[in-house]
Amino acid sequence: MNLSFKGKNTLITGASSGIGKHLAECFAKDGAKLFLSAHPSEEKALADWAKTLMDRHGGKIWTFTSDLAKPDGPQKLFDEATKAAKQIEVLVNNAGILTYGEFKDVPYENLERMIQVNYTAYVALMRLAIGPMVERRSGAILNVASASAFQPTPMHAVYGATKSAVLHTSLAVAQEVRPYGVAVCSLNPSYTNTPLLNKETSNFPGRLRWFAVSGFPEPQTIAQKGYRAFKKGKLAYVPGPLNAFIHKFLIGLTPKEWVARTGTVIIKPR
Ligand SMILES: NC(=O)c1ccc[n+]([C@@H]2O[C@H](COP(=O)([O-])OP(=O)(O)OC[C@H]3O[C@@H](n4cnc5c(N)ncnc54)[C@H](OP(=O)(O)O)[C@@H]3O)[C@@H](O)[C@H]2O)c1
């Protein structure tokens, strides 16, 4: 498969920072028509980034804000984006949040919010976009999940579970819509140096023992690799050969309870 995004109306969530910000640049370079969205608190950052991309790569970029933690956030965003674009031809579900810590200590509101932003909003936007894509016999969806999707993740149990849900939903739906010419792919990076891990609400401890194995790449590198994999229609891409081997093959062959037990040791601060 070789997907082309030139001239395609592309909606990206969480496009003001981290991986989403750099994915936006990959699409802009290739001449996609961009509809970028961010949390309302990021309105200025998103507008500034859109201007930078227009100066660098030309074309017009539309920006939107929507709080995807709110039940009506995805619908509101989709309505506004389709009003401007007429149709969404490529969807990139990327917005996400993480809270690190023992399950018993994480406030329930954080867990609920994480499920809403990391999974419910992905499903809602996918469901809104995919019908018209199937009708047109063309379209592509990239869901940014995580290497956490492949195994239980102590210290961020619900985060990993939301990512697992995204990965498995993507893989299943990809099979259903392939006959209609629609691609559904997921990008599954290991830990990446983005604001996600530095926010006060994430409670992330800085560096983990696991980084010695996984590395700690910059978001630009992950976005560029993920974008290339998306163009090739890779169904569940894990950047980096060692991370791909560990998460897609080694962990798949190991009983989940062993993986969870090992996880309690390696996902601790270094
Ligand atoms: N960094 C990693 O280690 C890592 C590894 C694997 C996968 N990922 C995944 O990669 C994706 C991008 O994350 P990132 O690492 O690039 O972090 P990031 O820079 O924090 O980007 C996440 C984006 O999601 C937005 N967002 C959060 N809550 C939102 C809400 N309620 N409504 C709308 N937008 C919201 C954030 O906006 P605000 O800045 O306003 O919160 C931000 O723009 C996420 O799905 C994440 O789970 C990250």
The ligand as an SDF file (V2000), in Angstrom:
LIG
                    3D

 48 52  0  0  0  0  0  0  0  0999 V2000
    5.1990   10.8910   25.0620 N   0  0  0  0  0  0  0  0  0  0  0  0
    5.1780    9.5780   25.1490 C   0  0  0  0  0  0  0  0  0  0  0  0
    5.9970    8.9670   25.8590 O   0  0  0  0  0  0  0  0  0  0  0  0
    4.1860    8.7850   24.3500 C   0  0  0  0  0  0  0  0  0  0  0  0
    4.4710    7.4330   24.0950 C   0  0  0  0  0  0  0  0  0  0  0  0
    3.5350    6.6860   23.3800 C   0  0  0  0  0  0  0  0  0  0  0  0
    2.3640    7.2700   22.9280 C   0  0  0  0  0  0  0  0  0  0  0  0
    2.1250    8.5860   23.1910 N   0  0  0  0  0  0  0  0  0  0  0  0
    0.8430    9.1460   22.7160 C   0  0  0  0  0  0  0  0  0  0  0  0
    1.1100   10.1410   21.7760 O   0  0  0  0  0  0  0  0  0  0  0  0
   -0.0100   11.0380   21.7190 C   0  0  0  0  0  0  0  0  0  0  0  0
    0.5090   12.4680   21.7360 C   0  0  0  0  0  0  0  0  0  0  0  0
    1.0920   12.7230   22.9960 O   0  0  0  0  0  0  0  0  0  0  0  0
    2.4540   13.5120   23.1790 P   0  0  0  0  0  0  0  0  0  0  0  0
    3.3970   12.5960   23.8380 O   0  0  0  0  0  0  0  0  0  0  0  0
    2.8420   14.1630   21.9210 O   0  0  0  0  0  0  0  0  0  0  0  0
    2.0420   14.5580   24.3220 O   0  0  0  0  0  0  0  0  0  0  0  0
    1.5700   16.0770   24.2780 P   0  0  0  0  0  0  0  0  0  0  0  0
    2.6220   16.9100   23.6860 O   0  0  0  0  0  0  0  0  0  0  0  0
    1.0930   16.3770   25.6380 O   0  0  0  0  0  0  0  0  0  0  0  0
    0.3540   16.0200   23.2520 O   0  0  0  0  0  0  0  0  0  0  0  0
   -0.9220   15.6000   23.6380 C   0  0  0  0  0  0  0  0  0  0  0  0
   -1.9050   16.5600   23.0600 C   0  0  0  0  0  0  0  0  0  0  0  0
   -3.2340   16.1570   23.4460 O   0  0  0  0  0  0  0  0  0  0  0  0
   -3.9140   17.3050   23.8850 C   0  0  0  0  0  0  0  0  0  0  0  0
   -4.9930   17.0450   24.8140 N   0  0  0  0  0  0  0  0  0  0  0  0
   -4.9040   16.5610   26.0720 C   0  0  0  0  0  0  0  0  0  0  0  0
   -6.1090   16.5690   26.6550 N   0  0  0  0  0  0  0  0  0  0  0  0
   -6.9690   17.0770   25.7480 C   0  0  0  0  0  0  0  0  0  0  0  0
   -8.3470   17.3480   25.7710 C   0  0  0  0  0  0  0  0  0  0  0  0
   -9.1040   17.1350   26.8500 N   0  0  0  0  0  0  0  0  0  0  0  0
   -8.9180   17.8850   24.6670 N   0  0  0  0  0  0  0  0  0  0  0  0
   -8.1860   18.1580   23.5880 C   0  0  0  0  0  0  0  0  0  0  0  0
   -6.8640   17.9250   23.5060 N   0  0  0  0  0  0  0  0  0  0  0  0
   -6.2700   17.3930   24.5770 C   0  0  0  0  0  0  0  0  0  0  0  0
   -2.8500   18.1000   24.5980 C   0  0  0  0  0  0  0  0  0  0  0  0
   -3.2850   19.4160   24.8340 O   0  0  0  0  0  0  0  0  0  0  0  0
   -2.7820   20.1620   26.1890 P   0  0  0  0  0  0  0  0  0  0  0  0
   -1.3270   20.4030   25.9690 O   0  0  0  0  0  0  0  0  0  0  0  0
   -3.5990   21.3880   26.3120 O   0  0  0  0  0  0  0  0  0  0  0  0
   -3.0400   19.1920   27.3310 O   0  0  0  0  0  0  0  0  0  0  0  0
   -1.7080   17.9750   23.6120 C   0  0  0  0  0  0  0  0  0  0  0  0
   -1.8240   18.8880   22.5560 O   0  0  0  0  0  0  0  0  0  0  0  0
   -0.8870   10.7040   22.9280 C   0  0  0  0  0  0  0  0  0  0  0  0
   -2.0000    9.9570   22.5110 O   0  0  0  0  0  0  0  0  0  0  0  0
    0.0350    9.8600   23.7920 C   0  0  0  0  0  0  0  0  0  0  0  0
   -0.6640    8.9730   24.6160 O   0  0  0  0  0  0  0  0  0  0  0  0
    3.0210    9.3530   23.8770 C   0  0  0  0  0  0  0  0  0  0  0  0
  1  2  1  0
  2  3  2  0
  2  4  1  0
  4  5  1  0
  4 48  2  0
  5  6  2  0
  6  7  1  0
  7  8  2  0
  8  9  1  0
  8 48  1  0
  9 10  1  0
  9 46  1  0
 10 11  1  0
 11 12  1  0
 11 44  1  0
 12 13  1  0
 13 14  1  0
 14 15  2  0
 14 16  1  0
 14 17  1  0
 17 18  1  0
 18 19  2  0
 18 20  1  0
 18 21  1  0
 21 22  1  0
 22 23  1  0
 23 24  1  0
 23 42  1  0
 24 25  1  0
 25 26  1  0
 25 36  1  0
 26 27  1  0
 26 35  1  0
 27 28  2  0
 28 29  1  0
 29 30  1  0
 29 35  2  0
 30 31  1  0
 30 32  2  0
 32 33  1  0
 33 34  2  0
 34 35  1  0
 36 37  1  0
 36 42  1  0
 37 38  1  0
 38 39  2  0
 38 40  1  0
 38 41  1  0
 42 43  1  0
 44 45  1  0
 44 46  1  0
 46 47  1  0
M  CHG  2   8   1  16  -1
M  END
$$$$
